[in-house]
Amino acid sequence: SIVHGVPMIAWPLFAEQRSNAALVTNGLKVAMRPKCNSKGIVVKEEVTNIIKGVMEGLKSEEIGKRMKELQKFANCAMMENGSSMKTFSMLALKWKILGRPIEVERWA
């Protein structure tokens, strides 16, 4: 989503999704998160409000600006000499080295 500059709706269901939702809504501020009612249910009006909030209005503009800024950073990281590509290349090299057979010298 960030690489393509698309704002998000964070709706965590299980595992690490709660922390990811907190990161994109509270930390990076590039997403909106629906609120549950007193019974723990997200009602259809809340879904409508969240969708509208991401697509139009002041909140949408703020999220859009931050998303465009992050998009630039993400694209730089994915360039040939970007941080993500360097890290991925190092990981691939480590896996390649680990996949080689180990040569054992015999002691005479």
Buried (B, 14 or more C-beta within 10 A) or exposed (E): BBEEBEBBBBBBEEEEEEEBBBBBBEEBBBBBBBEEEEEEEBEEEBEEBBEEBBEEEEBBEEBBEBBEBBBEEBBEBEEEEBEEEEEEEEEEEEEEEEEEEEEEEEEE
